[in-house]
Structure formats: structure tokens, C-alpha cells
Amino acid sequence: MSHNIDGIEYLTIAEAVDYMGCTDGWVRILLRTKKLRGKQIGQRLWLVTRESASEVRDGLTTRAKGKKHLAKRPAASRPKPKKAARRKK
């Protein structure tokens, strides 16, 4: 359910998450960095413009859209754990 304020259609964070197909943390980061347009109402409530959500959604990678099986990314290389030295009795 979108909200219409001054002729502009807004989504809540939860609605934007469903609409864009990403996490709420990612939506909040985009809002803080001003890559996603919205309004903060009070301390906690954010409203995102549907137009901005559409633009950002179209620019997301396939991995961000929930298609992790299509993303080609090498596994992280980690050093092998060292064996603990044995104590002499």
C-alpha cells in the first residue's frame, strides 16, 4: 500500500524492500548516501519515492535481486589454519 503525499507516491521501507528485491539494511544505506530519494518523518520512519525505487531497482545487480545462483563470484581465499604445536612432556 503506497502513500500519496503532495501528488508523489511513497513507499515505506518494508514496501520498498518487497518492490526492489533487496534487504532493508541496503535500502537504509541507499537513503543515507542519497542514492535513493525519500523523506524521513520523525526519528525512525522513512518514506521512499516509488520513482526513485524503480530507478535504483533497475540498476541493481542480479545478486542483489535475489538471483545468487546467477552471480559469478569466486569464493574467498582463506589461509589454512596452522596446526597447534605439541608440548613436550
Jmol script that loads the backbone (N, CA, C; Angstrom):
load data "model"
ATOM      1  N   MET A   1       0.840  -1.170   0.000  1.00  0.00           N
ATOM      2  CA  MET A   1       0.000   0.000   0.000  1.00  0.00           C
ATOM      3  C   MET A   1       0.887   1.235   0.000  1.00  0.00           C
ATOM      4  N   SER A   2       0.919   1.940  -1.076  1.00  0.00           N
ATOM      5  CA  SER A   2       1.747   3.132  -1.166  1.00  0.00           C
ATOM      6  C   SER A   2       0.992   4.335  -0.596  1.00  0.00           C
ATOM      7  N   HIS A   3       1.739   5.348  -0.266  1.00  0.00           N
ATOM      8  CA  HIS A   3       1.186   6.563   0.319  1.00  0.00           C
ATOM      9  C   HIS A   3       1.367   7.700  -0.671  1.00  0.00           C
ATOM     10  N   ASN A   4       0.328   8.486  -0.876  1.00  0.00           N
ATOM     11  CA  ASN A   4       0.381   9.590  -1.818  1.00  0.00           C
ATOM     12  C   ASN A   4       0.399  10.896  -1.032  1.00  0.00           C
ATOM     13  N   ILE A   5       1.523  11.622  -1.101  1.00  0.00           N
ATOM     14  CA  ILE A   5       1.686  12.885  -0.396  1.00  0.00           C
ATOM     15  C   ILE A   5       2.072  13.941  -1.420  1.00  0.00           C
ATOM     16  N   ASP A   6       1.281  14.988  -1.507  1.00  0.00           N
ATOM     17  CA  ASP A   6       1.530  16.094  -2.442  1.00  0.00           C
ATOM     18  C   ASP A   6       1.685  15.597  -3.874  1.00  0.00           C
ATOM     19  N   GLY A   7       0.927  14.590  -4.250  1.00  0.00           N
ATOM     20  CA  GLY A   7       0.964  14.073  -5.607  1.00  0.00           C
ATOM     21  C   GLY A   7       2.141  13.164  -5.911  1.00  0.00           C
ATOM     22  N   ILE A   8       2.956  12.852  -4.911  1.00  0.00           N
ATOM     23  CA  ILE A   8       4.107  11.967  -5.086  1.00  0.00           C
ATOM     24  C   ILE A   8       3.807  10.661  -4.355  1.00  0.00           C
ATOM     25  N   GLU A   9       4.065   9.547  -5.012  1.00  0.00           N
ATOM     26  CA  GLU A   9       3.789   8.239  -4.433  1.00  0.00           C
ATOM     27  C   GLU A   9       4.997   7.765  -3.623  1.00  0.00           C
ATOM     28  N   TYR A  10       4.771   7.428  -2.354  1.00  0.00           N
ATOM     29  CA  TYR A  10       5.838   7.000  -1.451  1.00  0.00           C
ATOM     30  C   TYR A  10       5.602   5.566  -0.985  1.00  0.00           C
ATOM     31  N   LEU A  11       6.708   4.881  -0.690  1.00  0.00           N
ATOM     32  CA  LEU A  11       6.686   3.531  -0.121  1.00  0.00           C
ATOM     33  C   LEU A  11       7.379   3.559   1.233  1.00  0.00           C
ATOM     34  N   THR A  12       6.930   2.711   2.153  1.00  0.00           N
ATOM     35  CA  THR A  12       7.667   2.548   3.399  1.00  0.00           C
ATOM     36  C   THR A  12       8.904   1.695   3.106  1.00  0.00           C
ATOM     37  N   ILE A  13       9.777   1.568   4.090  1.00  0.00           N
ATOM     38  CA  ILE A  13      10.979   0.740   3.914  1.00  0.00           C
ATOM     39  C   ILE A  13      10.579  -0.693   3.571  1.00  0.00           C
ATOM     40  N   ALA A  14       9.611  -1.248   4.295  1.00  0.00           N
ATOM     41  CA  ALA A  14       9.190  -2.638   4.056  1.00  0.00           C
ATOM     42  C   ALA A  14       8.622  -2.797   2.649  1.00  0.00           C
ATOM     43  N   GLU A  15       7.841  -1.838   2.192  1.00  0.00           N
ATOM     44  CA  GLU A  15       7.282  -1.904   0.846  1.00  0.00           C
ATOM     45  C   GLU A  15       8.380  -1.760  -0.206  1.00  0.00           C
ATOM     46  N   ALA A  16       9.357  -0.886   0.074  1.00  0.00           N
ATOM     47  CA  ALA A  16      10.476  -0.701  -0.855  1.00  0.00           C
ATOM     48  C   ALA A  16      11.309  -1.974  -0.967  1.00  0.00           C
ATOM     49  N   VAL A  17      11.476  -2.683   0.149  1.00  0.00           N
ATOM     50  CA  VAL A  17      12.223  -3.949   0.146  1.00  0.00           C
ATOM     51  C   VAL A  17      11.539  -4.953  -0.770  1.00  0.00           C
ATOM     52  N   ASP A  18      10.223  -5.089  -0.629  1.00  0.00           N
ATOM     53  CA  ASP A  18       9.476  -6.016  -1.491  1.00  0.00           C
ATOM     54  C   ASP A  18       9.520  -5.576  -2.944  1.00  0.00           C
ATOM     55  N   TYR A  19       9.409  -4.289  -3.168  1.00  0.00           N
ATOM     56  CA  TYR A  19       9.368  -3.743  -4.525  1.00  0.00           C
ATOM     57  C   TYR A  19      10.719  -3.876  -5.228  1.00  0.00           C
ATOM     58  N   MET A  20      11.805  -3.610  -4.481  1.00  0.00           N
ATOM     59  CA  MET A  20      13.138  -3.608  -5.073  1.00  0.00           C
ATOM     60  C   MET A  20      13.813  -4.974  -5.031  1.00  0.00           C
ATOM     61  N   GLY A  21      13.400  -5.834  -4.107  1.00  0.00           N
ATOM     62  CA  GLY A  21      14.005  -7.160  -4.007  1.00  0.00           C
ATOM     63  C   GLY A  21      15.352  -7.164  -3.329  1.00  0.00           C
ATOM     64  N   CYS A  22      15.530  -6.320  -2.311  1.00  0.00           N
ATOM     65  CA  CYS A  22      16.787  -6.304  -1.562  1.00  0.00           C
ATOM     66  C   CYS A  22      16.455  -6.238  -0.073  1.00  0.00           C
ATOM     67  N   THR A  23      17.448  -6.037   0.769  1.00  0.00           N
ATOM     68  CA  THR A  23      17.224  -6.031   2.212  1.00  0.00           C
ATOM     69  C   THR A  23      16.903  -4.629   2.715  1.00  0.00           C
ATOM     70  N   ASP A  24      16.331  -4.567   3.919  1.00  0.00           N
ATOM     71  CA  ASP A  24      16.016  -3.262   4.495  1.00  0.00           C
ATOM     72  C   ASP A  24      17.288  -2.490   4.853  1.00  0.00           C
ATOM     73  N   GLY A  25      18.328  -3.196   5.243  1.00  0.00           N
ATOM     74  CA  GLY A  25      19.604  -2.544   5.522  1.00  0.00           C
ATOM     75  C   GLY A  25      20.162  -1.852   4.296  1.00  0.00           C
ATOM     76  N   TRP A  26      20.043  -2.510   3.141  1.00  0.00           N
ATOM     77  CA  TRP A  26      20.541  -1.928   1.903  1.00  0.00           C
ATOM     78  C   TRP A  26      19.732  -0.694   1.517  1.00  0.00           C
ATOM     79  N   VAL A  27      18.423  -0.735   1.715  1.00  0.00           N
ATOM     80  CA  VAL A  27      17.575   0.426   1.421  1.00  0.00           C
ATOM     81  C   VAL A  27      17.973   1.592   2.319  1.00  0.00           C
ATOM     82  N   ARG A  28      18.229   1.319   3.591  1.00  0.00           N
ATOM     83  CA  ARG A  28      18.627   2.382   4.520  1.00  0.00           C
ATOM     84  C   ARG A  28      19.986   2.976   4.145  1.00  0.00           C
ATOM     85  N   ILE A  29      20.914   2.140   3.699  1.00  0.00           N
ATOM     86  CA  ILE A  29      22.217   2.645   3.253  1.00  0.00           C
ATOM     87  C   ILE A  29      22.039   3.543   2.034  1.00  0.00           C
ATOM     88  N   LEU A  30      21.209   3.118   1.089  1.00  0.00           N
ATOM     89  CA  LEU A  30      20.955   3.933  -0.098  1.00  0.00           C
ATOM     90  C   LEU A  30      20.318   5.265   0.272  1.00  0.00           C
ATOM     91  N   LEU A  31      19.446   5.267   1.263  1.00  0.00           N
ATOM     92  CA  LEU A  31      18.831   6.516   1.723  1.00  0.00           C
ATOM     93  C   LEU A  31      19.868   7.423   2.376  1.00  0.00           C
ATOM     94  N   ARG A  32      20.714   6.857   3.234  1.00  0.00           N
ATOM     95  CA  ARG A  32      21.733   7.665   3.921  1.00  0.00           C
ATOM     96  C   ARG A  32      22.734   8.262   2.960  1.00  0.00           C
ATOM     97  N   THR A  33      23.083   7.530   1.912  1.00  0.00           N
ATOM     98  CA  THR A  33      24.066   8.023   0.941  1.00  0.00           C
ATOM     99  C   THR A  33      23.418   8.839  -0.172  1.00  0.00           C
ATOM    100  N   LYS A  34      22.089   9.047  -0.063  1.00  0.00           N
ATOM    101  CA  LYS A  34      21.311   9.858  -1.007  1.00  0.00           C
ATOM    102  C   LYS A  34      21.294   9.292  -2.425  1.00  0.00           C
ATOM    103  N   LYS A  35      21.468   7.972  -2.545  1.00  0.00           N
ATOM    104  CA  LYS A  35      21.328   7.309  -3.834  1.00  0.00           C
ATOM    105  C   LYS A  35      19.877   6.919  -4.075  1.00  0.00           C
ATOM    106  N   LEU A  36      19.080   6.992  -3.019  1.00  0.00           N
ATOM    107  CA  LEU A  36      17.655   6.704  -3.079  1.00  0.00           C
ATOM    108  C   LEU A  36      16.949   7.893  -2.443  1.00  0.00           C
ATOM    109  N   ARG A  37      15.998   8.467  -3.170  1.00  0.00           N
ATOM    110  CA  ARG A  37      15.308   9.648  -2.665  1.00  0.00           C
ATOM    111  C   ARG A  37      14.163   9.251  -1.743  1.00  0.00           C
ATOM    112  N   GLY A  38      14.030   9.999  -0.662  1.00  0.00           N
ATOM    113  CA  GLY A  38      12.956   9.734   0.276  1.00  0.00           C
ATOM    114  C   GLY A  38      12.870  10.836   1.311  1.00  0.00           C
ATOM    115  N   LYS A  39      11.931  10.670   2.243  1.00  0.00           N
ATOM    116  CA  LYS A  39      11.742  11.623   3.328  1.00  0.00           C
ATOM    117  C   LYS A  39      11.828  10.884   4.649  1.00  0.00           C
ATOM    118  N   GLN A  40      12.477  11.513   5.608  1.00  0.00           N
ATOM    119  CA  GLN A  40      12.493  10.958   6.946  1.00  0.00           C
ATOM    120  C   GLN A  40      11.448  11.695   7.760  1.00  0.00           C
ATOM    121  N   ILE A  41      10.552  10.937   8.349  1.00  0.00           N
ATOM    122  CA  ILE A  41       9.497  11.519   9.158  1.00  0.00           C
ATOM    123  C   ILE A  41       9.745  11.086  10.597  1.00  0.00           C
ATOM    124  N   GLY A  42      10.063  12.033  11.440  1.00  0.00           N
ATOM    125  CA  GLY A  42      10.402  11.705  12.824  1.00  0.00           C
ATOM    126  C   GLY A  42      11.778  11.083  12.903  1.00  0.00           C
ATOM    127  N   GLN A  43      11.977  10.271  13.933  1.00  0.00           N
ATOM    128  CA  GLN A  43      13.282   9.640  14.148  1.00  0.00           C
ATOM    129  C   GLN A  43      13.485   8.386  13.319  1.00  0.00           C
ATOM    130  N   ARG A  44      12.413   7.625  13.090  1.00  0.00           N
ATOM    131  CA  ARG A  44      12.599   6.292  12.543  1.00  0.00           C
ATOM    132  C   ARG A  44      11.923   6.021  11.204  1.00  0.00           C
ATOM    133  N   LEU A  45      10.889   6.741  10.871  1.00  0.00           N
ATOM    134  CA  LEU A  45      10.111   6.422   9.677  1.00  0.00           C
ATOM    135  C   LEU A  45      10.695   7.076   8.438  1.00  0.00           C
ATOM    136  N   TRP A  46      10.947   6.259   7.428  1.00  0.00           N
ATOM    137  CA  TRP A  46      11.405   6.735   6.126  1.00  0.00           C
ATOM    138  C   TRP A  46      10.356   6.392   5.088  1.00  0.00           C
ATOM    139  N   LEU A  47      10.130   7.326   4.170  1.00  0.00           N
ATOM    140  CA  LEU A  47       9.286   7.068   3.017  1.00  0.00           C
ATOM    141  C   LEU A  47      10.133   7.257   1.771  1.00  0.00           C
ATOM    142  N   VAL A  48      10.082   6.300   0.864  1.00  0.00           N
ATOM    143  CA  VAL A  48      10.884   6.287  -0.360  1.00  0.00           C
ATOM    144  C   VAL A  48       9.968   6.579  -1.538  1.00  0.00           C
ATOM    145  N   THR A  49      10.413   7.436  -2.462  1.00  0.00           N
ATOM    146  CA  THR A  49       9.591   7.688  -3.643  1.00  0.00           C
ATOM    147  C   THR A  49       9.599   6.457  -4.536  1.00  0.00           C
ATOM    148  N   ARG A  50       8.439   6.134  -5.082  1.00  0.00           N
ATOM    149  CA  ARG A  50       8.342   4.954  -5.955  1.00  0.00           C
ATOM    150  C   ARG A  50       9.206   5.143  -7.200  1.00  0.00           C
ATOM    151  N   GLU A  51       9.267   6.355  -7.709  1.00  0.00           N
ATOM    152  CA  GLU A  51      10.072   6.638  -8.900  1.00  0.00           C
ATOM    153  C   GLU A  51      11.551   6.342  -8.639  1.00  0.00           C
ATOM    154  N   SER A  52      12.048   6.799  -7.495  1.00  0.00           N
ATOM    155  CA  SER A  52      13.441   6.552  -7.142  1.00  0.00           C
ATOM    156  C   SER A  52      13.691   5.061  -6.925  1.00  0.00           C
ATOM    157  N   ALA A  53      12.739   4.376  -6.280  1.00  0.00           N
ATOM    158  CA  ALA A  53      12.878   2.936  -6.049  1.00  0.00           C
ATOM    159  C   ALA A  53      12.944   2.186  -7.378  1.00  0.00           C
ATOM    160  N   SER A  54      12.166   2.636  -8.367  1.00  0.00           N
ATOM    161  CA  SER A  54      12.192   1.999  -9.688  1.00  0.00           C
ATOM    162  C   SER A  54      13.541   2.180 -10.355  1.00  0.00           C
ATOM    163  N   GLU A  55      14.081   3.404 -10.278  1.00  0.00           N
ATOM    164  CA  GLU A  55      15.379   3.690 -10.899  1.00  0.00           C
ATOM    165  C   GLU A  55      16.483   2.853 -10.270  1.00  0.00           C
ATOM    166  N   VAL A  56      16.488   2.794  -8.947  1.00  0.00           N
ATOM    167  CA  VAL A  56      17.532   2.032  -8.248  1.00  0.00           C
ATOM    168  C   VAL A  56      17.359   0.540  -8.496  1.00  0.00           C
ATOM    169  N   ARG A  57      16.115   0.064  -8.498  1.00  0.00           N
ATOM    170  CA  ARG A  57      15.846  -1.370  -8.734  1.00  0.00           C
ATOM    171  C   ARG A  57      16.379  -1.795 -10.095  1.00  0.00           C
ATOM    172  N   ASP A  58      16.196  -0.956 -11.099  1.00  0.00           N
ATOM    173  CA  ASP A  58      16.678  -1.300 -12.437  1.00  0.00           C
ATOM    174  C   ASP A  58      18.196  -1.336 -12.509  1.00  0.00           C
ATOM    175  N   GLY A  59      18.870  -0.637 -11.590  1.00  0.00           N
ATOM    176  CA  GLY A  59      20.328  -0.611 -11.591  1.00  0.00           C
ATOM    177  C   GLY A  59      20.967  -1.653 -10.699  1.00  0.00           C
ATOM    178  N   LEU A  60      20.160  -2.413  -9.947  1.00  0.00           N
ATOM    179  CA  LEU A  60      20.725  -3.432  -9.059  1.00  0.00           C
ATOM    180  C   LEU A  60      21.281  -4.599  -9.864  1.00  0.00           C
ATOM    181  N   THR A  61      22.289  -5.249  -9.310  1.00  0.00           N
ATOM    182  CA  THR A  61      22.867  -6.418  -9.971  1.00  0.00           C
ATOM    183  C   THR A  61      21.963  -7.623  -9.759  1.00  0.00           C
ATOM    184  N   THR A  62      22.222  -8.680 -10.486  1.00  0.00           N
ATOM    185  CA  THR A  62      21.403  -9.878 -10.334  1.00  0.00           C
ATOM    186  C   THR A  62      21.556 -10.467  -8.948  1.00  0.00           C
ATOM    187  N   ARG A  63      22.714 -10.307  -8.342  1.00  0.00           N
ATOM    188  CA  ARG A  63      22.920 -10.838  -6.997  1.00  0.00           C
ATOM    189  C   ARG A  63      22.005 -10.122  -6.008  1.00  0.00           C
ATOM    190  N   ALA A  64      21.874  -8.808  -6.158  1.00  0.00           N
ATOM    191  CA  ALA A  64      21.034  -8.045  -5.250  1.00  0.00           C
ATOM    192  C   ALA A  64      19.555  -8.334  -5.478  1.00  0.00           C
ATOM    193  N   LYS A  65      19.203  -8.825  -6.630  1.00  0.00           N
ATOM    194  CA  LYS A  65      17.808  -9.128  -6.919  1.00  0.00           C
ATOM    195  C   LYS A  65      17.415 -10.520  -6.453  1.00  0.00           C
ATOM    196  N   GLY A  66      18.268 -11.176  -5.717  1.00  0.00           N
ATOM    197  CA  GLY A  66      17.930 -12.479  -5.167  1.00  0.00           C
ATOM    198  C   GLY A  66      18.258 -13.638  -6.089  1.00  0.00           C
ATOM    199  N   LYS A  67      19.063 -13.404  -7.108  1.00  0.00           N
ATOM    200  CA  LYS A  67      19.440 -14.473  -8.032  1.00  0.00           C
ATOM    201  C   LYS A  67      20.902 -14.842  -7.796  1.00  0.00           C
ATOM    202  N   LYS A  68      21.203 -15.261  -6.599  1.00  0.00           N
ATOM    203  CA  LYS A  68      22.584 -15.544  -6.237  1.00  0.00           C
ATOM    204  C   LYS A  68      23.198 -16.637  -7.095  1.00  0.00           C
ATOM    205  N   HIS A  69      22.368 -17.545  -7.585  1.00  0.00           N
ATOM    206  CA  HIS A  69      22.904 -18.640  -8.393  1.00  0.00           C
ATOM    207  C   HIS A  69      23.405 -18.154  -9.753  1.00  0.00           C
ATOM    208  N   LEU A  70      23.028 -16.950 -10.176  1.00  0.00           N
ATOM    209  CA  LEU A  70      23.496 -16.412 -11.449  1.00  0.00           C
ATOM    210  C   LEU A  70      24.753 -15.557 -11.303  1.00  0.00           C
ATOM    211  N   ALA A  71      25.067 -15.162 -10.091  1.00  0.00           N
ATOM    212  CA  ALA A  71      26.227 -14.305  -9.868  1.00  0.00           C
ATOM    213  C   ALA A  71      27.505 -15.130  -9.961  1.00  0.00           C
ATOM    214  N   LYS A  72      28.453 -14.663 -10.718  1.00  0.00           N
ATOM    215  CA  LYS A  72      29.734 -15.338 -10.858  1.00  0.00           C
ATOM    216  C   LYS A  72      30.750 -14.610  -9.993  1.00  0.00           C
ATOM    217  N   ARG A  73      31.028 -15.184  -8.846  1.00  0.00           N
ATOM    218  CA  ARG A  73      31.962 -14.568  -7.927  1.00  0.00           C
ATOM    219  C   ARG A  73      32.808 -15.660  -7.309  1.00  0.00           C
ATOM    220  N   PRO A  74      34.119 -15.513  -7.356  1.00  0.00           N
ATOM    221  CA  PRO A  74      34.962 -16.565  -6.798  1.00  0.00           C
ATOM    222  C   PRO A  74      34.825 -16.623  -5.279  1.00  0.00           C
ATOM    223  N   ALA A  75      35.030 -17.800  -4.750  1.00  0.00           N
ATOM    224  CA  ALA A  75      34.985 -17.977  -3.298  1.00  0.00           C
ATOM    225  C   ALA A  75      36.176 -17.266  -2.678  1.00  0.00           C
ATOM    226  N   ALA A  76      36.007 -16.811  -1.460  1.00  0.00           N
ATOM    227  CA  ALA A  76      37.086 -16.120  -0.759  1.00  0.00           C
ATOM    228  C   ALA A  76      38.214 -17.096  -0.470  1.00  0.00           C
ATOM    229  N   SER A  77      39.428 -16.634  -0.669  1.00  0.00           N
ATOM    230  CA  SER A  77      40.568 -17.495  -0.357  1.00  0.00           C
ATOM    231  C   SER A  77      41.004 -17.189   1.071  1.00  0.00           C
ATOM    232  N   ARG A  78      41.048 -18.222   1.862  1.00  0.00           N
ATOM    233  CA  ARG A  78      41.435 -18.070   3.254  1.00  0.00           C
ATOM    234  C   ARG A  78      42.670 -18.913   3.513  1.00  0.00           C
ATOM    235  N   PRO A  79      43.557 -18.388   4.353  1.00  0.00           N
ATOM    236  CA  PRO A  79      44.733 -19.193   4.675  1.00  0.00           C
ATOM    237  C   PRO A  79      44.324 -20.405   5.508  1.00  0.00           C
ATOM    238  N   LYS A  80      45.054 -21.490   5.298  1.00  0.00           N
ATOM    239  CA  LYS A  80      44.765 -22.703   6.060  1.00  0.00           C
ATOM    240  C   LYS A  80      45.174 -22.491   7.513  1.00  0.00           C
ATOM    241  N   PRO A  81      44.378 -23.000   8.441  1.00  0.00           N
ATOM    242  CA  PRO A  81      44.743 -22.831   9.855  1.00  0.00           C
ATOM    243  C   PRO A  81      46.029 -23.591  10.179  1.00  0.00           C
ATOM    244  N   LYS A  82      46.836 -22.991  11.014  1.00  0.00           N
ATOM    245  CA  LYS A  82      48.086 -23.624  11.432  1.00  0.00           C
ATOM    246  C   LYS A  82      47.793 -24.644  12.506  1.00  0.00           C
ATOM    247  N   LYS A  83      48.546 -25.722  12.446  1.00  0.00           N
ATOM    248  CA  LYS A  83      48.384 -26.754  13.475  1.00  0.00           C
ATOM    249  C   LYS A  83      49.058 -26.287  14.748  1.00  0.00           C
ATOM    250  N   ALA A  84      48.418 -26.566  15.857  1.00  0.00           N
ATOM    251  CA  ALA A  84      48.970 -26.175  17.144  1.00  0.00           C
ATOM    252  C   ALA A  84      50.226 -26.996  17.431  1.00  0.00           C
ATOM    253  N   ALA A  85      51.215 -26.348  17.992  1.00  0.00           N
ATOM    254  CA  ALA A  85      52.470 -27.035  18.334  1.00  0.00           C
ATOM    255  C   ALA A  85      52.214 -27.948  19.515  1.00  0.00           C
ATOM    256  N   ARG A  86      52.813 -29.149  19.449  1.00  0.00           N
ATOM    257  CA  ARG A  86      52.648 -30.099  20.546  1.00  0.00           C
ATOM    258  C   ARG A  86      53.638 -29.759  21.655  1.00  0.00           C
ATOM    259  N   ARG A  87      53.138 -29.881  22.857  1.00  0.00           N
ATOM    260  CA  ARG A  87      54.005 -29.647  24.009  1.00  0.00           C
ATOM    261  C   ARG A  87      54.825 -30.901  24.322  1.00  0.00           C
ATOM    262  N   LYS A  88      56.029 -30.694  24.736  1.00  0.00           N
ATOM    263  CA  LYS A  88      56.860 -31.810  25.166  1.00  0.00           C
ATOM    264  C   LYS A  88      56.608 -32.067  26.643  1.00  0.00           C
ATOM    265  N   LYS A  89      56.557 -33.337  27.020  1.00  0.00           N
ATOM    266  CA  LYS A  89      56.323 -33.702  28.418  1.00  0.00           C
ATOM    267  C   LYS A  89      57.590 -33.816  29.188  1.00  0.00           C
TER     268      LYS A  89
END
end "model"
wireframe off; spacefill off
backbone 0.3
color backbone group
